[in-house]
Structures are given as C-alpha cells and as structure tokens.
C-alpha cells in the first residue's frame, strides 16, 4: 500500500474509534442515549459526505 492510502485508512479508523468512544460514553450514562448519539454522528457524517 502507498503512504497516502495508509494515511486515509488511519484517519478513517481514528474517526470510527472517536464515534464509538463518544457513543459508548453516552451509553454509559443512559443506554438509549448511546444509540441516539451514535446515529446522529453517523447521519451527520453521511450528510456532510453527500455534499
């Protein structure tokens, strides 16, 4: 793999881990909040990628 490909993969992995951490943290406070927060973050990412 080339270096730019690895950098993109590392960035994407860091983003997925960040979303998972935020969702897990919210879920530790109130379980349904974890699913809601995770869904909102993913939906926001999809909308931003579509533009």
DRENLORO-882210 format. One record per atom (N, C-alpha, C): x, y, z; chain; residue in one letter. Coordinates in Angstrom, 3 decimals, padded with zeros to 6 digits. Atoms other than C-alpha are relative to their C-alpha. Layout:
DRENLORO-882210
         X         Y         Z  kette  rest
         X         Y         Z      A     A
...
This chain:
DRENLORO-882210
         X         Y         Z  kette  rest
   000.844  -001.188   000.000      A     X
   000.000   000.000   000.000      A     X
   000.885   001.246   000.000      A     X
  -000.760  -001.241   000.034      A     X
   001.105   003.523  -000.622      A     X
  -000.256   000.802   001.271      A     X
   000.108  -000.802  -001.223      A     X
   001.608   006.075   002.091      A     X
  -001.306   000.797   000.069      A     X
   001.276  -000.725  -000.086      A     X
  -001.416   008.265   001.156      A     X
  -001.186  -000.916   000.344      A     X
   001.073   000.946  -000.312      A     X
  -003.645   005.177   001.298      A     X
   000.001  -000.340   001.485      A     X
  -000.102   000.300  -001.426      A     X
  -002.360   004.322   004.766      A     X
  -000.453   001.175   000.854      A     X
   000.425  -001.179  -000.752      A     X
  -002.933   007.882   005.933      A     X
  -001.520   000.136  -000.008      A     X
   001.459  -000.064   000.086      A     X
  -006.537   007.801   004.713      A     X
  -000.621  -001.074   000.886      A     X
   000.522   001.079  -000.837      A     X
  -007.106   004.454   006.408      A     X
   000.170   000.323   001.483      A     X
  -000.236  -000.372  -001.399      A     X
  -005.574   005.746   009.656      A     X
  -000.985   001.076   000.441      A     X
   000.957  -001.066  -000.323      A     X
  -007.776   008.855   009.547      A     X
  -001.402  -000.561   000.178      A     X
   001.327   000.601  -000.095      A     X
  -010.904   006.805   008.923      A     X
  -000.143  -000.859   001.250      A     X
   000.026   000.830  -001.202      A     X
  -010.030   004.367   011.704      A     X
  -000.109   000.863   001.251      A     X
   000.077  -000.915  -001.145      A     X
  -009.469   007.233   014.129      A     X
  -001.398   000.600   000.119      A     X
   001.354  -000.546  -000.019      A     X
  -012.843   008.691   013.150      A     X
  -001.009  -001.000   000.525      A     X
   000.921   001.041  -000.469      A     X
  -014.659   005.399   013.706      A     X
   000.184  -000.234   001.497      A     X
  -000.260   000.187  -001.428      A     X
  -012.972   004.945   017.091      A     X
  -000.521   001.175   000.822      A     X
   000.517  -001.176  -000.710      A     X
  -013.913   008.504   018.074      A     X
  -001.521  -000.079   000.143      A     X
   001.461   000.136  -000.056      A     X
  -017.575   007.922   017.207      A     X
  -000.389  -001.089   000.990      A     X
   000.298   001.095  -000.929      A     X
  -017.542   004.625   019.097      A     X
   000.224   000.433   001.444      A     X
  -000.286  -000.455  -001.361      A     X
  -015.970   006.271   022.159      A     X
  -001.065   000.972   000.509      A     X
   001.024  -000.965  -000.394      A     X
  -018.471   009.118   022.211      A     X
  -001.320  -000.717   000.261      A     X
   001.244   000.749  -000.163      A     X
  -021.387   006.729   021.745      A     X
   000.040  -000.876   001.253      A     X
  -000.140   000.825  -001.195      A     X
  -020.084   004.384   024.443      A     X
  -000.110   000.845   001.264      A     X
   000.073  -000.883  -001.161      A     X
  -019.644   007.274   026.855      A     X
  -001.421   000.452   000.287      A     X
   001.395  -000.396  -000.193      A     X
  -023.185   008.463   026.286      A     X
  -000.834  -001.192   000.456      A     X
   000.727   001.196  -000.381      A     X
  -024.423   004.895   026.600      A     X
   000.249  -000.410   001.441      A     X
  -000.279   000.315  -001.402      A     X
  -022.750   004.539   029.986      A     X
  -000.864   000.841   000.937      A     X
   000.866  -000.860  -000.799      A     X
  -024.893   007.399   031.257      A     X
  -001.444  -000.469  -000.115      A     X
   001.378   000.415   000.258      A     X
  -028.155   006.288   029.644      A     X
   000.032  -000.794  -001.302      A     X
  -000.208   000.914   001.132      A     X
  -028.227   003.294   027.253      A     X
  -000.626   000.505  -001.305      A     X
   000.542  -000.474   001.277      A     X
  -030.655   004.696   024.642      A     X
   000.737   001.227  -000.547      A     X
  -000.743  -001.175   000.460      A     X
  -028.598   007.892   024.513      A     X
   001.210  -000.407  -000.830      A     X
  -001.141   000.476   000.776      A     X
  -025.646   005.873   023.221      A     X
  -000.378  -000.263  -001.445      A     X
   000.463   000.269   001.365      A     X
  -027.634   004.698   020.205      A     X
  -000.395   001.291  -000.715      A     X
   000.424  -001.264   000.608      A     X
  -029.082   008.155   019.592      A     X
   001.211   000.826  -000.407      A     X
  -001.203  -000.795   000.301      A     X
  -025.706   009.912   019.786      A     X
   000.776  -000.619  -001.155      A     X
  -000.705   000.666   001.098      A     X
  -024.054   007.305   017.560      A     X
  -000.701   000.201  -001.332      A     X
   000.766  -000.196   001.227      A     X
  -026.840   007.577   014.997      A     X
   000.087   001.421  -000.523      A     X
  -000.088  -001.406   000.413      A     X
  -026.714   011.366   014.961      A     X
   001.369   000.297  -000.609      A     X
  -001.347  -000.244   000.527      A     X
  -022.954   011.383   014.435      A     X
   000.168  -000.643  -001.376      A     X
  -000.105   000.674   001.297      A     X
  -023.145   008.834   011.612      A     X
  -000.844   000.720  -001.047      A     X
   000.866  -000.722   000.930      A     X
  -026.066   010.688   009.994      A     X
   000.639   001.317  -000.432      A     X
  -000.699  -001.246   000.328      A     X
  -024.126   013.951   010.176      A     X
   001.139  -000.251  -000.975      A     X
  -001.093   000.339   000.909      A     X
  -021.143   012.292   008.510      A     X
  -000.490  -000.335  -001.394      A     X
   000.571   000.352   001.296      A     X
  -023.322   010.901   005.723      A     X
  -000.459   001.249  -000.739      A     X
   000.476  -001.244   000.637      A     X
  -024.916   014.279   005.058      A     X
   001.181   000.853  -000.455      A     X
  -001.173  -000.789   000.394      A     X
  -021.529   016.006   005.026      A     X
   000.740  -000.631  -001.185      A     X
  -000.662   000.667   001.105      A     X
  -020.081   013.379   002.669      A     X
  -000.795   000.131  -001.306      A     X
   000.831  -000.123   001.188      A     X
  -023.013   013.781   000.284      A     X
   000.124   001.365  -000.659      A     X
  -000.103  -001.359   000.567      A     X
  -022.290   017.471  -000.226      A     X
   001.208   000.158  -000.825      A     X
